Amino acid sequence: MTDRIRNKILLILFALLLPHLSAQNSVIKSVEINGNKYFEKDKYLSWIGININQRTFPGITDTIRNRISSNLIQNGFHLFEIYKVQIDSVDSNSVKLTIEINEDNPTEISSIEFINTDTSDITFLNSSFEFLIGQILTQQEFEQSIKNILNYFEEGGYPFVKVIINSVYLKRDEANDKTLAVVKLSVQKGNLSRIDKVEIRGNNFTNEDVILRELRLTNGEIYSQKRIDEFPNRINRLRFFEPVPSPQYYINSKGEGVLVIEVKEKPTNNFDGIIGYIPGTKENEKGYFTGLINISLRNLFGTGRSAALRWNKFGRNSQELELKYLEPWLLNLPFNISGNLYQRIQDSTYVQRKFNGEIEYLATEDISASLILGTESVIPTERTIPVFTVYNSSILTTGLNLKIDTRDDPYSPLSGLLFINSYSLSRKTINGPVQFITPDLKTKIDLQRISFDFDIFFQLFSRQVLALSINGRELRGPSFENSDLFRLGGTSTLRGYREEQFLGSRILWTNFEYRFLLTRRTFAFAFFDTGYYLRNAEPDRNILKAEDFLYGYGLGLNLETGLGVLAVSFALGEGDSFTDGKIHFGIVNEF
C-alpha cells in the first residue's frame, strides 16, 4: 500500500469519527423533557445531575437512563418507560439533550403477605405494616418499616433476625387506572438469645467484678441491643479505660450467648505538682514558697476505690489541704460512701476546717441520690491587739443531692447531659471571740445553700461539639461571713479573672464552648463565659453591697496526657487588652 493510499484512508476515517468526537466534548445548551406528569423538569435535572453549559462525556445517555430509573423506583414508580435519551448537535460546539418518558402511575401496595413465618408473630407483623396498605411503594418508607421490625425483634432477644423479601408482584388495575403491588415477606427470627457469659478482655489490672457490676447484668438475661449499646458509656464513666468500643456477641459451641467486651486500661494513679518561690518586695522582707501538689489514686488495687490528696499554697500565709476517699458499691450493693477532709488557712485571719461524708444511692445507671452530713469549724487567728475578722464558729450540715448523668464520656462528651442539684441546711453556732459577742447578736444561725449544675453536649458535625454549662449557687440566712460565701473566678468558673476573685452569697456563671476534636479526648476550643455575683450590704458591719455582671472569652486546649486531661486556656476579661490576658492551667482529673 502506497503512502498516498494510506493517507486517504486515514483522512476518511478521521472524517467519519469527527462528529462523534466533537459530540463527546460539546456543551449542553438546552435540555428538553417530554412526557413528565408527576415530577417537574427541575426535579429530573437534579436527578440526572446535568446542568446547562456542562460538557458531555462518554456514556452520558446510559448514565441519564440509570439515574432516572433509580429515582423513579425510589419514589414508587415501577412501570415507567424511557422512550428516548438523545443528544442532537445544535452547532459545532453545542448540543441539545432530549428526554422522552412515560412515568405511568405510582405503585400502590395492595397487600403484604407473610410466608414461612412463625404464626405467633403474624398479628404483630400485620399491625406493623398495616399503615403501608394503600400507600405508594417507596423505598425509604418500606426500608424503615423493615428496620423497625428488626429493632423490635433485636430488643426481644433475637439478634440474628432476618426479613427476606420473597417477591414483589406488580399488576395493573385497569378499572381504577392504578398500578398495584403484592409483597410477600418472610421473617426468620432464629432462636431466642440470652447473655449467658461475659468475657472481659484487656483488664490487666482492674478486677473483672468492677466492670461487671457497672453493667448490672443478670445471668441468662435476654439479649437487648439497646442495653448492649449503653454498656460502653457506663464503663467509660469509671474513667479507668480508653474509650470503650461496642461489645461483640456470639453463640459458642455449647449454644451459650457470649458477650465480649474489650477494654484498654489507662493510667489512673497520677501525681502532678509545681513549686515556686516569690522573693520579698520590701527591704529585709523574706521570700516564700508557693506550690500545688495533687495526688490522685482512682483505682486502688484494681478495686475501683479512690483516694486523693491536694495541697495548694497560693500566698505567703494562705494555703489549702484536702483529702478524699471513695468506697464504691459497699458490700456489693449499689451504694457509694465517700469522705472529704478540707482545711483552709486564709492569710492571717482564720483557719477553716470541714469534714463531709456522703452516702450515694445508685438508683439507675444514670440517676443517683445522696445524703450529705458534714461538720465545719472556723477559728480566727489570735492577735495581740484584738481586731475582728471572723467569728469562732462551728457548723453542722445536712443535705441532699440529685445527679443525672447521661454523658457518653466523662472527659470529652459527644452527647448527653449532666445535672446536679443540691440542697443543704447548716446550723451555725457562734462561740467567740467573747469580746465581739454582743447581747443582741444571734449565736444560733440557720444557713441554707442551694446549688445546681447543668451541662449539655451536642455533636454538630464530625469532630465538632457544642458544650453549654449553666451553674448557680445561693446562700440564704440572716448574716454571712467571708468563710460562708461562694467564690467566683478562674479555671473552673469564670475564665479571664483571678482564681476565686469574687465573693458572693449568690453567684451564677455560664460556659459556652465550641470544641474541635483532635483525638477522641483531645480537643481545641473557643469559649465565652459569663458570671454574676451578689453580696448584699450589711451596714452594721460596714459592708457595702457588691454586685456585678462579667464576661470572659478566649481559646484553649484540652490535651489527654499520662497525668490526666491537661486543660490550658488563654482568656480575656471584660475590658482587657491582649497584654492583660490570663493563662489558666489545670488537670481535669475527676475524683
Beta strands, then each sheet from edge to edge (+ up, - down):
strand 1: 27-34
strand 2: 81-89
strand 3: 94-102
strand 4: 107-114
strand 5: 162-173
strand 6: 178-188
strand 7: 194-195
strand 8: 197-201
strand 9: 221-222
strand 10: 248-251
strand 11: 257-262
strand 12: 269-278
strand 13: 288-300
strand 14: 305-313
strand 15: 319-327
strand 16: 335-346
strand 17: 350-361
strand 18: 367-380
strand 19: 392-405
strand 20: 416-432
strand 21: 444-461
strand 22: 464-476
strand 23: 486-488
strand 24: 502-504
strand 25: 506-517
strand 26: 523-535
strand 27: 546-561
strand 28: 564-573
strand 29: 582-588
sheet 1: 1+ 3+ 2-
sheet 2: 4+ 6+ 5-
sheet 3: 7+ 9-
sheet 4: 8+ 11+ 10-
sheet 5: 12+ 13- 14+ 15- 16+ 17- 18+ 19- 20+ 21- 22+ 25- 26+ 27- 28+ 29-
sheet 6: 23+ 24-
end
